Amino acid sequence: MISKSGSQVEIKLFTLYSMIFMHMYMDNLIYCYDYNDNWQEHRFYYSYPI
C-alpha cells in the first residue's frame, strides 16, 4: 500500500502536471478558436498562477 504522505505527493504532482497541460492546451485552443468577446476572461481563468 502507498503511504498517506506518498499519495498526497503523487496527487500534488498530478495536479501540477495537469494544470500545466491544461494551461498550455486551453491557451492554444482559446487563441485559435475562441474569437468572441470573452476571450480575455477565458485566458485569465486558465492562466491562473500555480
N, C-alpha and C positions, 0 to 999 in steps of 0.2 A: 504493500500500500504506500501511496505517496503521503509524506508528512504534510501537516496542515500548512506549515510555512512554505514548503516546496510548492504546493499547489497554488498558494497565494502569489508567489513569484511568477509561476507559469501564467496565471491569469493576467498579471500586470504586463508581462512581456507580450502576450497575445493581444491585449488591449492596445498596447503601444504600437505593435505592428499593424493591427487592423486600422487604427486611427491614421497612421502614416499612409497606408494603402488607400483608404477611403478619401483622405485629403487629396492625394495625387489624382486618383481616379475621378472623383466628383469634380475636382478643379478643372480637369481636362474636359469632362463631359459638359459642364456648365459653360466653359469657354467656347466649346464647339457648337452646342445645340440650343442653349438657352438664351434666346435673343429678346425675351420680354423685359419689362421694366423692373423685375425683381432680381435681376442677375447679381447686383451688388449685395443684396440681402442674403442670397444663397451663398455667395462667395464668403461673406463674413461668417455665416453659420458653419461652413465646412472648413474654414481656416482657423477655427478656434485653437489657440495655442495649447500644446501638450504640457 
